[in-house]
Amino acid sequence: MKLRLIAPLFAATFMVTPALAQQDMSNVQITTEEVAPGIAFLFGEGGNIGVSHGKDATILIDDQFAPLTAKIEAAVAELGAEPARYVINTHWHFDHTGGNENLGNKGATIIAHDEVRVRLIKGSPEGSRFPVPPAPAEALPVITYDRGITLHQNGDTIDVMFLGGGHTDGDSIVIWREKNVVHMGDLYFNISGWPFVDTESGGNVMNLLFSLDMALAMMDDQTKVIPGHGPMSNKRELLAYRNILGEAVTRIRALKDSGSTLEEAQAAKPLDSFARGSGFIDADAFIAFTWQSLA
């Protein structure tokens, strides 16, 4: 199946290095899209931000990079919303948690899965795919959970759920029950190329497929889906994405079971028939992620 090609900016910048996070982002624009009454979607640089706002409090789902905090706050204010009281991190990656320290210093309560706090405290060492220093105390989640937590705010029931991870070992989705909106975090890359599965952070392709199946089972044809990267989506597009990944894993597993080495499997080009376009993660990298996951 063909996935529509997104502007190269998405593919090039959805997971940039920590060094870039410190560079000039003065030209980055934060754009806003209303998803449902009291729910908005902010796109800038890094992971997509969800916003819940209303009479009780403003809740941000992810917060991109520290240099963008003021622009994000301005975009929230333009919604007629108060400054963020809560921040939910869908996982620990720096393009989703870079604003934690700024917002934590302003009094926002940060909420995330247990493993998000653990990984933010540790960071990742030199030599890893993305070296990240340990986060300061102000950037750490102060409320954590194992399976999930529910917020009753702005007239909505907001479920934050860990379904088993996949992109990392601490991925959460956020569901607005009454509004039928789901923020998938980086369990869903609605962009060209293949998804990033951070095996160094406990990511696993098989867990990813399981989490996608669990999320899809809670949706209907009217569900609005906010991906971790890329434009707004829906259940139909998410199901197509899951089926592509499932078929890709089946092909890779067959090569592994036949006795092929990773290099031989990559040389066989089993994923070339999928029109995924070019992106940050190419087919060879996804084959390697799957190989590690199957091991």
matplotlib code that plots the C-alpha trace (Angstrom):
import matplotlib.pyplot as plt

x = [0.0, 1.2, 1.6, 1.3, 4.6, 5.0, 7.1, 10.8, 10.9, 9.0, 11.3, 14.5, 13.7, 11.4, 14.3, 17.1, 20.2, 20.5, 23.0, 20.4, 18.1, 20.5, 20.8, 18.8, 15.2, 14.0, 12.6, 10.5, 6.8, 4.3, 1.1, -2.2, -5.1, -8.3, -9.1, -12.3, -13.7, -11.1, -8.5, -5.8, -2.8, 0.5, 3.1, 6.6, 9.9, 10.0, 7.1, 3.6, 2.0, -1.6, -3.4, -6.4, -7.7, -10.8, -12.3, -10.0, -6.5, -4.3, -2.6, 0.2, 1.0, 4.7, 6.7, 9.3, 12.5, 13.5, 14.2, 10.6, 8.9, 8.0, 6.5, 4.5, 3.2, 2.2, 0.3, -1.4, -2.4, -3.9, -6.2, -7.6, -6.0, -4.1, -0.5, 0.1, -0.6, 0.2, 2.6, 2.2, 5.3, 4.4, 8.0, 11.5, 13.0, 14.4, 12.2, 9.2, 10.6, 13.0, 10.6, 10.1, 12.7, 11.3, 7.7, 8.6, 10.3, 7.1, 5.1, 3.8, 3.3, 5.0, 3.4, 4.8, 5.4, 7.8, 10.4, 10.4, 11.6, 14.2, 15.6, 15.5, 17.5, 20.1, 20.3, 22.1, 25.9, 28.3, 28.4, 24.7, 22.5, 21.5, 23.7, 21.7, 22.9, 20.9, 17.9, 17.9, 15.4, 13.0, 12.6, 11.6, 8.1, 6.8, 3.8, 4.5, 2.5, 2.9, -0.2, -1.9, -3.6, -6.9, -7.4, -10.8, -10.3, -12.1, -15.2, -13.2, -12.1, -8.5, -6.9, -3.1, -2.3, 0.8, 0.0, 3.3, 5.6, 7.4, 9.0, 10.7, 9.8, 7.8, 5.4, 2.0, -1.1, -3.6, -7.3, -10.0, -13.0, -15.9, -14.2, -13.0, -9.4, -6.2, -2.6, -0.4, 3.0, 5.8, 4.0, 2.7, 4.9, 2.7, 5.6, 7.7, 10.2, 10.0, 9.4, 12.2, 12.3, 14.7, 16.0, 18.6, 15.7, 13.8, 12.0, 10.8, 9.0, 6.8, 5.7, 5.0, 2.6, 0.9, 0.5, -0.9, -3.4, -4.5, -5.0, -6.9, -9.2, -10.3, -11.0, -13.9, -14.2, -14.8, -11.7, -9.3, -5.7, -2.7, 0.5, 3.9, 5.1, 3.2, -0.3, -3.5, -4.8, -7.6, -8.2, -8.2, -4.7, -3.4, -4.7, -3.0, 0.3, 0.0, -0.7, 2.3, 4.5, 3.0, 3.7, 7.2, 7.9, 6.5, 9.0, 11.9, 11.1, 11.0, 14.5, 15.7, 14.1, 15.7, 19.1, 20.0, 22.3, 21.2, 23.4, 21.9, 18.4, 19.1, 20.7, 17.6, 15.6, 12.4, 10.7, 11.3, 7.7, 6.4, 6.1, 7.3, 9.4, 12.7, 12.9, 15.1, 14.8, 15.4, 14.4, 17.8, 17.5, 14.0, 15.2, 17.9, 15.4, 13.2, 16.1, 17.0, 13.4, 13.0, 16.2]
y = [0.0, 3.5, 5.9, 9.5, 11.2, 14.0, 17.1, 16.3, 18.3, 15.6, 12.9, 14.9, 16.3, 14.1, 12.7, 15.2, 15.1, 16.6, 19.0, 20.4, 20.9, 23.6, 25.3, 28.3, 27.4, 31.0, 30.1, 27.2, 28.0, 26.3, 25.6, 24.7, 22.5, 22.0, 18.3, 18.6, 21.1, 21.6, 19.5, 20.8, 19.5, 21.5, 20.9, 22.4, 20.7, 17.2, 15.2, 16.3, 18.0, 17.4, 20.0, 19.6, 22.9, 24.1, 25.2, 23.1, 23.1, 23.0, 19.6, 19.2, 15.8, 16.1, 19.4, 19.2, 21.1, 23.6, 26.5, 26.2, 26.5, 30.2, 29.6, 26.6, 28.7, 31.4, 28.9, 27.6, 31.1, 31.7, 28.9, 30.9, 28.4, 29.0, 28.0, 24.2, 22.7, 19.2, 17.7, 14.0, 12.5, 9.7, 8.4, 9.7, 10.8, 14.3, 15.6, 14.9, 15.9, 18.8, 21.4, 19.4, 21.5, 24.8, 23.8, 22.0, 25.2, 27.1, 24.7, 22.1, 18.6, 16.1, 12.7, 9.6, 5.9, 4.5, 3.8, 7.3, 8.7, 5.9, 6.7, 10.4, 10.0, 7.8, 9.4, 7.5, 7.2, 8.2, 5.5, 5.0, 6.0, 9.2, 10.2, 12.2, 13.6, 12.8, 15.1, 17.7, 17.1, 19.8, 17.8, 14.5, 13.1, 13.5, 11.2, 7.9, 4.7, 1.1, 0.5, 3.8, 6.7, 8.6, 12.4, 14.0, 17.4, 19.9, 17.7, 14.9, 11.5, 11.3, 7.8, 7.6, 4.0, 1.8, -1.1, -2.8, -0.4, -1.0, 2.2, 2.2, 0.4, 3.3, 4.3, 5.6, 6.5, 9.2, 8.7, 11.3, 8.9, 11.3, 13.1, 9.9, 11.2, 9.3, 10.5, 7.6, 9.1, 7.4, 4.1, 5.7, 7.5, 9.0, 10.0, 8.5, 5.7, 3.1, 3.6, 4.0, 1.2, 2.2, -1.2, 0.6, 1.9, -1.4, -1.0, -4.2, -4.6, -7.4, -5.3, -2.5, -4.7, -5.8, -2.2, -1.2, -4.0, -3.1, 0.6, -0.3, -2.5, 0.6, 2.7, 3.0, 4.5, 8.0, 8.0, 10.9, 9.9, 12.2, 10.4, 11.1, 12.5, 13.6, 15.0, 14.1, 10.6, 8.1, 4.4, 3.4, 4.9, 3.5, 0.0, 0.2, 1.2, -1.7, -4.2, -3.0, -3.5, -6.9, -8.1, -6.7, -8.6, -11.8, -11.4, -10.7, -13.6, -16.0, -15.0, -15.3, -18.7, -19.9, -19.4, -16.1, -13.7, -10.1, -8.9, -11.5, -10.5, -6.9, -7.7, -9.7, -6.4, -8.0, -4.6, -3.0, -3.7, -1.3, 2.3, 3.9, 6.6, 7.8, 8.8, 8.9, 5.1, 3.1, -0.5, -1.9, -0.2, -1.5, -5.1, -4.7, -3.6, -6.5, -8.9, -7.8, -8.0, -11.6, -12.6]
z = [0.0, -0.7, 2.2, 1.1, 1.0, 3.5, 2.9, 3.3, 6.5, 8.4, 7.3, 7.9, 11.3, 13.2, 15.3, 15.3, 17.5, 20.9, 19.5, 17.1, 20.0, 21.3, 17.9, 16.7, 16.2, 15.6, 12.3, 13.6, 13.4, 15.7, 13.8, 15.5, 14.4, 16.3, 16.6, 18.7, 21.2, 23.9, 22.0, 19.7, 17.8, 17.7, 15.1, 15.2, 15.4, 17.0, 18.3, 17.8, 20.8, 21.9, 24.0, 26.3, 27.5, 29.3, 32.6, 34.8, 33.4, 30.3, 29.6, 27.1, 25.6, 24.9, 24.6, 21.8, 22.4, 25.1, 22.7, 21.5, 24.9, 24.5, 21.0, 22.3, 25.2, 22.8, 20.6, 23.7, 24.7, 21.2, 21.9, 24.8, 27.2, 30.5, 30.8, 31.1, 34.5, 33.4, 30.9, 29.8, 28.2, 25.7, 26.0, 27.0, 23.7, 23.7, 20.8, 23.0, 26.5, 25.7, 27.2, 30.4, 32.4, 31.3, 32.1, 35.3, 36.5, 35.9, 38.0, 35.5, 36.9, 34.6, 34.2, 32.4, 32.5, 35.1, 32.5, 31.2, 34.5, 34.8, 31.3, 31.8, 35.0, 33.3, 29.9, 27.2, 27.0, 24.3, 21.6, 21.7, 18.7, 20.4, 23.3, 25.8, 29.2, 32.3, 32.8, 35.6, 38.5, 37.1, 33.9, 35.6, 35.8, 39.4, 38.8, 37.2, 36.6, 35.4, 33.3, 33.2, 34.9, 34.3, 34.5, 34.9, 33.5, 31.3, 31.2, 29.6, 30.8, 29.7, 29.8, 29.7, 28.9, 28.6, 26.2, 26.2, 24.5, 21.2, 20.1, 23.5, 26.8, 28.1, 25.4, 26.3, 24.3, 25.5, 24.9, 25.3, 25.8, 25.1, 22.2, 20.6, 20.1, 20.5, 20.7, 19.7, 20.5, 18.5, 18.2, 15.0, 12.5, 9.8, 7.6, 4.8, 5.5, 8.2, 11.9, 14.4, 17.0, 19.7, 20.7, 22.9, 24.9, 25.2, 21.9, 20.2, 16.9, 18.2, 21.2, 18.7, 16.7, 19.9, 21.1, 17.7, 17.9, 21.4, 20.4, 17.2, 19.2, 21.2, 18.1, 15.7, 12.2, 13.7, 15.9, 15.3, 15.6, 16.5, 15.4, 17.0, 13.7, 10.6, 10.0, 11.6, 10.9, 11.5, 12.3, 8.6, 8.0, 11.3, 10.4, 7.0, 8.8, 11.2, 8.3, 6.4, 9.4, 10.1, 6.5, 6.7, 9.9, 8.3, 5.3, 7.6, 9.9, 6.9, 6.0, 9.5, 9.9, 6.6, 8.1, 6.4, 8.2, 8.8, 6.0, 3.6, 4.6, 3.9, 0.6, -0.4, -0.3, 1.1, 1.7, -1.7, -2.8, -0.1, -1.4, 1.8, 0.2, 1.8, 5.4, 8.5, 8.9, 5.8, 5.1, 6.1, 9.5, 10.0, 9.1, 11.7, 14.4, 13.5, 13.6, 17.1, 18.2, 16.9, 18.7]

ax = plt.figure().add_subplot(projection="3d")
ax.plot(x, y, z, "-o")
ax.set_aspect("equal")
plt.show()
